[in-house]
């Protein structure tokens, strides 16, 4: 058994998404104590920003004419694809930044698509915990409803393009406890935090096959 875990937080030591991912992983590992966990942290160890363009143009360039940079980028893309193909279960921990998808996660997605192809269901049927954490509140009825430009993208790529069996764990208001002006939201934030932790543990059991 092999679990693949990807983290995208730029502040690993204080990451709300990583905390939830670790709860999922703990349940999975308890069921599979001797299994392999493959980790990739694109927030702490970013992929090269130019790798996607190089891997993509490599696909349109005869192999003998590719530059060394194109060859390296294509090899990186192939490695990322194989990490997913080799997994029996997947955890993706992806914070929302600046109302959208983390640039580090987007680079990873683009490289996987470059390596696998735009229509390859690389996670077809694989149980996948998709975790996203959001500092503010963008739920229906809030002043910034509709400003979350990340979650629908994540679900579209992971669930529809890659065809994973997705369990979404979404926690909003992660900054309520420390941000002036959000005091009235702290009780709601605590409720969402507790709910997300429960969902993470349940997702871990699902990934483990329990």
PEBEL-V505073 format. One record per pair of residues at least 12 apart in sequence whose C-alpha atoms are under 8 Angstrom apart, sorted by sequence separation. I is the first residue (numbers start at 1). J is the second residue. If there is no record, write none. Layout:
I:J + I:J
This chain:
58:70 + 173:185 + 177:189 + 57:70 + 58:71 + 176:189 + 54:69 + 55:70 + 174:189 + 54:70 + 55:71 + 58:74 + 173:189 + 172:189 + 55:73 + 56:74 + 51:70 + 54:73 + 55:74 + 132:151 + 173:192 + 174:193 + 54:74 + 172:192 + 52:73 + 171:192 + 51:73 + 55:77 + 171:193 + 171:196 + 170:196 + 169:196 + 80:108 + 169:199 + 1:32 + 12:43 + 80:111 + 81:112 + 169:200 + 3:35 + 5:37 + 11:43 + 12:44 + 80:112 + 2:35 + 3:36 + 4:37 + 5:38 + 6:39 + 7:40 + 8:41 + 9:42 + 10:43 + 11:44 + 1:35 + 2:36 + 3:37 + 4:38 + 5:39 + 6:40 + 7:41 + 8:42 + 9:43 + 10:44 + 77:111 + 78:112 + 81:115 + 138:172 + 1:36 + 2:37 + 3:38 + 4:39 + 5:40 + 6:41 + 7:42 + 8:43 + 9:44 + 76:111 + 77:112 + 80:115 + 81:116 + 123:158 + 137:172 + 2:38 + 6:42 + 7:43 + 8:44 + 90:126 + 92:128 + 94:130 + 95:131 + 96:132 + 128:164 + 130:166 + 132:168 + 134:170 + 136:172 + 137:173 + 167:203 + 77:114 + 78:115 + 85:122 + 89:126 + 90:127 + 91:128 + 92:129 + 93:130 + 94:131 + 95:132 + 96:133 + 97:134 + 127:164 + 128:165 + 129:166 + 130:167 + 131:168 + 132:169 + 133:170 + 134:171 + 135:172 + 136:173 + 77:115 + 78:116 + 84:122 + 85:123 + 88:126 + 89:127 + 90:128 + 91:129 + 92:130 + 93:131 + 94:132 + 95:133 + 96:134 + 124:162 + 125:163 + 126:164 + 127:165 + 128:166 + 129:167 + 130:168 + 131:169 + 132:170 + 133:171 + 134:172 + 135:173 + 136:174 + 84:123 + 88:127 + 89:128 + 90:129 + 91:130 + 92:131 + 93:132 + 94:133 + 95:134 + 96:135 + 123:162 + 124:163 + 125:164 + 126:165 + 127:166 + 128:167 + 129:168 + 130:169 + 131:170 + 132:171 + 133:172 + 134:173 + 135:174 + 136:175 + 74:114 + 91:131 + 121:161 + 122:162 + 123:163 + 124:164 + 125:165 + 127:167 + 129:169 + 134:174 + 135:175 + 136:176 + 74:115 + 81:122 + 120:161 + 121:162 + 122:163 + 123:164 + 124:165 + 133:174 + 135:176 + 119:161 + 120:162 + 121:163 + 118:161 + 119:162 + 121:164 + 38:83 + 99:147 + 100:148 + 101:149 + 99:148 + 100:149 + 101:150 + 99:149 + 100:150 + 99:150 + 96:148 + 101:153 + 96:150 + 52:107 + 55:111 + 47:104 + 46:104 + 49:107 + 52:110 + 56:114 + 52:111 + 55:114 + 47:107 + 51:111 + 55:115 + 43:104 + 47:108 + 42:104 + 43:105 + 52:114 + 42:105 + 25:91 + 42:108 + 24:91 + 21:91 + 21:92 + 21:93 + 20:93 + 129:203 + 18:93 + 129:204 + 17:93 + 17:94 + 17:95 + 129:207 + 4:83 + 127:206 + 128:207 + 4:84 + 127:207 + 4:87 + 2:86 + 3:87 + 4:88 + 9:93 + 2:87 + 3:88 + 4:89 + 5:90 + 6:91 + 7:92 + 8:93 + 9:94 + 1:87 + 2:88 + 3:89 + 4:90 + 5:91 + 6:92 + 7:93 + 8:94 + 9:95 + 1:88 + 2:89 + 3:90 + 4:91 + 5:92 + 6:93 + 7:94 + 8:95 + 3:91 + 5:93 + 8:102 + 8:104 + 8:105 + 24:129 + 21:131 + 20:131 + 17:131 + 17:132 + 17:133 + 16:133 + 90:207 + 89:207 + 89:208 + 16:174 + 23:197 + 27:201 + 20:196 + 24:200 + 28:204 + 32:208 + 20:197 + 23:200 + 24:201 + 27:204 + 28:205 + 31:208 + 23:201 + 24:202 + 26:204 + 27:205 + 21:200 + 24:203 + 25:204 + 28:207 + 29:208 + 20:200 + 24:204 + 28:208 + 23:204 + 24:205 + 27:208
